[in-house]
Each structure stands twice: as C-alpha cells, then as structure tokens.
Amino acid sequence: MSTAGPPGGRTAVVSGGSRGLGRRLVERLLSDGWRVAAFSRSVNAFVETAAESWPDHFFWRSADLLDIASLRDFVFAAERRFGRIDLLVNNAAVLHQELFLTMSVKRIETSVSANLVGPMVLTQECAKAMSRAGGGTIVNVSSINSVRGYRGVAVYAGVKSGIDGFGRSLARELGAFGIRVNSVVPGFFDSELTSQVTDANRTRIKKRTPLGRLATTDEVAEAVMFLASGSSSFVTGQTLVVDGGITC
Ligand SMILES: NC(=O)c1ccc[n+]([C@@H]2O[C@H](COP(=O)([O-])OP(=O)(O)OC[C@H]3O[C@@H](n4cnc5c(N)ncnc54)[C@H](OP(=O)(O)O)[C@@H]3O)[C@@H](O)[C@H]2O)c1
C-alpha cells in the first residue's frame, strides 16, 4: 500500500464517485490538488482510468449504502490510505419512482436505508475522522424534491428533506469541532438517475424553469466546490438551491 499523499494535502471522500455528479466532483477535486477517496457498488472505466492516472491521489473501493459494514470499512481504509479526511460529499443516492399507494414497505425501507441511513453512518464515521484532524466540511447533495412536491417521488422527497434537516441540526453539533455542514439542492440534470424522465416531462421541466433548461453537472459541482472551499468558511447549516429558478 502506498503512503499518504503530499504533506498538507487535503482529502475528500465522495460517495458515488463513479458517474454523474460524483464523477465530475472526483475530476474537479483531483485537478484542484485534493486526494480523493470514492466508492460506488461497481467499478467502471472512469474509476479504472482515474486509479491509473492518479495513483497517489485517488483511492476507490466498492461499498454499498445498504451495507453499513462496507461503509465503515471504506472510511477506515480511506483514512489509513491518506492519513486524514477533510471533506465528505454525500453524493450517492438511489431514485425509485412509484406512486406511494402501491409502493411496498420493502421498497420504502430500502430507499430510506440507502438515501438516509447510509449517508448518516458515512457522515458519522467521516466526522469522527475530521474531528481527529481538527475540522472539516460536509456537503450533502439533496434535491429540489425536498422543497417542492412531485408525483411518484414521495419517499425520495421524504429522505431528501430528511438529509437537509439532518444537516441543519448536525451543523449545530459539529460547529464546535470546526466542522461545517451544508446541502446543495440541485434541480434536474442529465444522468443515469434521471434517465427514466420522459421527453414530455423533460420539456415540461424546461418550460417551468425560468432559465429554460436543465442544469449541467458542472453547474451543480461548482456549488459543491464552493461549499467545500474556504470561500464559504462562515457558512454552515444552510441549503444552496441550484435549479435555474424552478422552485422560486
Ligand atoms: N440527476 C438529477 O437530476 C438530480 C437532481 C437532484 C438531485 N440529484 C442528486 O444528485 C446526486 C447524484 O445524482 P446523479 O444523477 O449523479 O446519480 P447517478 O448518475 O445515478 O450516480 C449515482 C452514483 O452513486 C452510486 N450509487 C448508487 N447507489 C449506490 C449504493 N447503494 N451504494 C453505493 N453507491 C451507490 C452509483 O454507482 P453504482 O451504481 O455502481 O453503485 C453512482 O456512482 C444524488 O444524491 C441525487 O439524488 C440528482
């Protein structure tokens, strides 16, 4: 196993760093000089290329938000690999669209476990590492479903509202340890997660968005990078909505 990266280097943990917004964040963080520990359930070409291109700065391991032991093992391995954790981006999530009245209890439990319990446990482990390192930053990736109602996503909306409430109260607990906690609340952007959105709904979303289009992953990543950076050093317990105005 190789040793920790350059002295003074900062380490970011990105959940779901293999594609979509998580992939873009991994790319941004690596090119900004961060050491990055990322996980997803499966490896893909991006992960393999990043591991080859950034052998001293990139660490990936398979872990599942539904498997608490795998999350704890991942954080332990990331801290051992890089020596510290300064940033957590709770990015990974699973969207299952179904009308609530027909949704099985098993589906509800799975969504809550993957989108709320998993990120909470990951946060707990990373926050312990941050407190050992003297401080840090947590950015939770929420969704506009937490602030506006949409048919077919009641459970997903519930967990995304939950992650925002979790972050606000956690900011109060962790401020004393020099740890900031904020949420980015994106509107729709193209990714595998939204691949089920029909063309008709995509057109409807654009029509309802004052800026007339979906977000790019770069625009959402920019907001995460702001909340991760020293430029937001006095911002904690907040939500930053990046939605082209659809919720205004
Ligand atoms: N796309 C949108 O329009 C939109 C809008 C608002 C908010 N968001 C939020 O933005 C974040 C990123 O979304 P995205 O669109 O980039 O998603 P995405 O393209 O589906 O990517 C999700 C990532 O999370 C990983 N992942 C999924 N389930 C996992 C699990 N159980 N355990 C571990 N890793 C898991 C995936 O890899 P594996 O499948 O290999 O595990 C992948 O790396 C999410 O929090 C989402 O709720 C997205």
The ligand as an ORCA input file, in Angstrom:
! r2SCAN-3c Opt
* xyz 0 1
  N     -29.741     13.865    -11.723
  C     -30.596     14.763    -11.243
  O     -31.395     15.384    -11.969
  C     -30.597     15.098     -9.774
  C     -31.424     16.135     -9.331
  C     -31.409     16.468     -7.981
  C     -30.579     15.804     -7.117
  N     -29.791     14.790     -7.564
  C     -28.902     14.139     -6.594
  O     -27.554     14.248     -7.067
  C     -26.805     13.125     -6.584
  C     -26.063     12.463     -7.734
  O     -27.016     12.023     -8.681
  P     -26.595     11.547    -10.151
  O     -27.711     11.968    -11.033
  O     -25.209     11.943    -10.457
  O     -26.712      9.934     -9.954
  P     -26.140      8.738    -10.837
  O     -25.650      9.203    -12.144
  O     -27.178      7.671    -10.779
  O     -24.863      8.253     -9.981
  C     -25.066      7.701     -8.700
  C     -23.731      7.251     -8.121
  O     -23.985      6.675     -6.841
  C     -23.584      5.292     -6.856
  N     -24.557      4.531     -6.070
  C     -25.872      4.339     -6.348
  N     -26.424      3.555     -5.424
  C     -25.440      3.241     -4.540
  C     -25.391      2.439     -3.377
  N     -26.477      1.771     -2.923
  N     -24.232      2.336     -2.709
  C     -23.122      2.973     -3.166
  N     -23.098      3.749     -4.261
  C     -24.253      3.879     -4.940
  C     -23.550      4.890     -8.328
  O     -22.649      3.815     -8.591
  P     -23.141      2.259     -8.526
  O     -24.462      2.172     -9.221
  O     -22.043      1.477     -9.169
  O     -23.244      1.944     -7.062
  C     -23.022      6.194     -8.940
  O     -21.635      6.299     -8.743
  C     -27.819     12.212     -5.868
  O     -27.787     12.489     -4.480
  C     -29.156     12.662     -6.432
  O     -30.227     12.404     -5.555
  C     -29.770     14.422     -8.881
*
